[in-house]
Amino acid sequence: MADEFYYRIGQNEDEKNICAKYNTNKSNILRNNSKLKYYNGEWVKIKVNDYISHFVKPMETLDKIATIYNIDKEKLKADNSLTADKLYIGQLIKIYKKVP
């Protein structure tokens, strides 16, 4: 299930920044905002996925990723069907967490 909310565009923000920040894409933003101009202070309706995609970087551990996203390590393991703490560089970890 996707979350939906309104976001006020900040100074120097553009479509690419917003898409990356909320794990969505241009077509999702445009579908909900037919006359979007991307100016400072404009309100935009954003519909996002119910998870954030995180690709494991060198030296990252489950503990470190859990701390970054302020989520319990055991929940992170369960959400990703992990049976051990071992991660691999480039591995996709889904962070199921509500966004604003």
C-alpha positions in Angstrom: 0.0 0.0 0.0 1.4 3.4 -0.9 1.5 6.5 1.2 0.2 9.8 -0.1 1.0 13.3 1.3 1.7 16.9 0.3 5.2 18.2 0.3 6.3 21.9 0.0 9.2 22.3 -2.5 12.3 23.9 -0.9 14.8 26.2 -2.5 16.9 24.6 -5.2 14.9 21.4 -5.2 13.9 19.8 -8.4 12.1 16.7 -9.7 15.2 14.5 -9.4 15.8 15.5 -5.7 12.2 14.9 -4.7 12.0 11.5 -6.5 15.2 10.3 -4.8 14.1 11.6 -1.4 10.8 9.8 -1.5 11.6 6.7 -3.5 9.2 7.6 -6.3 9.5 8.5 -10.0 8.6 11.4 -12.4 5.4 9.7 -13.7 4.0 9.2 -10.2 4.6 12.8 -9.4 3.1 14.1 -12.7 0.1 11.8 -12.4 -0.9 13.5 -9.2 0.2 17.1 -10.1 -0.9 18.1 -13.6 0.3 21.7 -13.5 3.5 21.3 -11.5 6.2 24.0 -12.0 8.7 23.0 -9.3 9.1 26.5 -7.8 10.2 27.3 -4.2 7.2 27.0 -1.9 4.9 25.1 -4.3 2.9 22.3 -2.8 3.2 18.9 -4.5 1.2 15.8 -3.9 3.5 12.8 -3.6 2.6 9.1 -3.7 5.4 6.9 -2.6 6.2 3.3 -2.3 5.8 1.7 1.2 9.5 1.0 1.4 12.8 2.6 0.7 15.4 0.8 -1.4 18.8 0.6 0.2 21.7 -1.0 -1.6 24.4 -2.2 0.7 27.7 -0.3 0.5 31.2 -1.6 1.5 31.6 -1.9 5.3 27.9 -1.6 6.0 26.3 -3.9 8.5 22.7 -4.6 9.5 23.3 -2.7 12.7 24.6 0.3 10.8 21.7 0.3 8.3 19.2 -0.1 11.1 20.7 3.0 12.8 20.7 5.0 9.6 16.9 4.5 9.2 16.1 4.3 12.9 14.6 0.9 12.6 15.0 -2.3 14.7 17.6 -4.7 13.4 15.4 -7.7 13.9 12.5 -6.1 12.0 14.9 -5.3 9.2 16.0 -8.9 9.1 12.4 -10.2 9.1 11.2 -7.7 6.5 13.9 -8.9 4.1 13.7 -12.6 5.0 17.3 -12.7 6.3 18.3 -15.5 8.5 21.8 -14.3 9.2 23.5 -10.9 9.7 25.7 -11.4 6.7 25.2 -8.8 3.9 26.8 -8.4 0.5 27.9 -5.3 -1.3 25.1 -4.3 -3.7 22.5 -6.3 -2.0 19.0 -4.7 -2.0 17.6 -4.1 1.5 14.0 -2.8 1.7 13.2 -0.4 4.5 9.5 -0.7 5.3 9.0 2.6 7.1 6.3 5.3 6.9 7.4 8.5 5.2 6.0 11.8 6.4 
